[in-house]
Amino acid sequence: MSSVRHPSDGADRGDRSDKPAGRFRRMLDRLSSSQEELHSAELQQDAEAAGCTKIGDCGDRQIVKVTGTLRTVTLRPRAGVPALEAELFDGTAALDVVWLGRRSIIGIEPGRKLIASGRISMSHGRRVLFNPKYELRPLGQE
């Protein structure tokens, strides 16, 4: 005796491939997502590919390697000493990168991607990385 399965009885659901439905869902998600959400997702993928810690996962006094895009760069003196401050964003959270004693650094500008490493500290509820080792990402990879 042979058994015949009917698509409506649900017996063969495990046999069918959900790949077309998955692609369709991803396409709908992309269409309904904002540019900011898409950019955040791309930055998170970049951080993962570079083997970096997500900024959102960084804790106080932890030694980290992070990557992201510089949102802002400002000159803000600290205790009478010049300090170049930049906000680094990786799609999960932001981090202030501060170079003490510097008024400018060639290549450190808004929109530039970089990898920074050092010890995280907390200042006024924000993550801060003072005088980090850093590597600017090539302009062609942005």
DAPE-V739306 format. One record per residue. N is the residue number from 1. SS is DSSP state (hx for helix, st for strand, lp for the rest). PSI is psi in whole degrees, -180 to 180 (NA if undefined). Layout:
n/ss/psi
N/SS/PSI
N/SS/PSI
//
This chain:
n/ss/psi
1/lp/133
2/lp/145
3/lp/137
4/lp/129
5/lp/138
6/lp/136
7/hx/-27
8/hx/-11
9/hx/-5
10/lp/-3
11/lp/-27
12/lp/16
13/lp/-37
14/lp/-22
15/lp/-26
16/lp/147
17/lp/133
18/lp/12
19/hx/-47
20/hx/-40
21/hx/-38
22/hx/-42
23/hx/-41
24/hx/-42
25/hx/-44
26/hx/-40
27/hx/-43
28/hx/-40
29/hx/-43
30/hx/-40
31/hx/-33
32/hx/-8
33/lp/150
34/lp/163
35/hx/-39
36/hx/-41
37/hx/-41
38/hx/-42
39/hx/-42
40/hx/-43
41/hx/-40
42/hx/-42
43/hx/-39
44/hx/-38
45/hx/-41
46/hx/-43
47/hx/-42
48/hx/-43
49/hx/-32
50/lp/-3
51/lp/30
52/lp/158
53/lp/140
54/lp/136
55/hx/-38
56/hx/-22
57/hx/-4
58/lp/135
59/lp/167
60/lp/136
61/lp/15
62/lp/138
63/st/125
64/st/164
65/st/118
66/st/159
67/st/157
68/st/-165
69/st/138
70/st/122
71/st/-47
72/st/153
73/st/124
74/st/155
75/st/115
76/lp/107
77/lp/143
78/st/119
79/lp/41
80/lp/1
81/st/135
82/lp/144
83/st/127
84/st/122
85/st/139
86/st/144
87/st/120
88/st/130
89/st/132
90/lp/11
91/lp/-19
92/lp/-38
93/lp/175
94/st/158
95/st/137
96/st/126
97/st/125
98/st/126
99/st/108
100/st/142
101/lp/9
102/lp/138
103/lp/-28
104/lp/158
105/lp/127
106/lp/131
107/lp/-19
108/lp/101
109/lp/155
110/lp/139
111/lp/-11
112/lp/141
113/st/143
114/st/163
115/st/130
116/st/145
117/st/147
118/st/-163
119/st/127
120/st/140
121/st/162
122/st/132
123/st/116
124/lp/39
125/lp/6
126/st/148
127/st/135
128/st/141
129/st/109
130/st/136
131/lp/56
132/lp/160
133/st/140
134/st/157
135/st/121
136/st/137
137/lp/142
138/lp/143
139/hx/-31
140/hx/-17
141/hx/11
142/lp/NA
//
